[in-house]
């Protein structure tokens, strides 16, 4: 079992409140402990295979090209 010693906020989102008790697996998923269950990624990280986000300008250009 893992107990958070402090309130943890990342990117404006509450990850854990002070004194929260959770299983070690949950703490790892939230990125609070260094151990991760096999096959899982830390919370907030993008999978490596995900495409980068296109700019607003590029999306607009693509939309115009699709209409033609």
Secondary structure, DSSP 8 states (H G I E B T S, - for coil): -EE-SS-EEETTEEEE-TT-EE-HHHHHHTT-SS---TT---TT---TT------HHHHHHHHHHHH-
